[in-house]
């Protein structure tokens, strides 16, 4: 059976603008991201869906980001390659970071939170890059 047929047999496809839900293997008990056995290993189902639709490998080092914010979605129209920073900015704009407070536009020192000056910590908190660089310099000077 072809990879495409094997893959799409594990998804519920609908209209082009709808989410297509992955019914195959899911990572762990707390995640909803699909996995598909391909090329001798488990691969993210969203990346495989994108590759099947675009007939090319998923960009190296990129995340499979979802316009729809549905981790089980494998509709290639809803998936886009992005860096971790782009994914976190997208999540922040949509207010879906786990520890996100009311979205702030400036840090406590008045620096704007924009694409170049926003850093997201591992816990999802929004931080000012300018202030972080200052803290790092002060720490290194000690």
HELIX and SHEET records of a PDB file:
HELIX    1   1 UNK A    3  UNK A    8  1                                   6    
HELIX    2   2 UNK A   45  UNK A   54  1                                  10    
HELIX    3   3 UNK A   76  UNK A   78  5                                   3    
HELIX    4   4 UNK A   84  UNK A   93  1                                  10    
HELIX    5   5 UNK A  129  UNK A  141  1                                  13    
SHEET    1   A 2 UNK A  11  UNK A  12  0                                        
SHEET    2   A 2 UNK A  21  UNK A  22 -1                                        
SHEET    1   B 2 UNK A  35  UNK A  38  0                                        
SHEET    2   B 2 UNK A  41  UNK A  44 -1                                        
SHEET    1   C 2 UNK A  63  UNK A  66  0                                        
SHEET    2   C 2 UNK A  79  UNK A  82 -1                                        
SHEET    1   D 2 UNK A 118  UNK A 120  0                                        
SHEET    2   D 2 UNK A 126  UNK A 128 -1                                        
END                                                                             
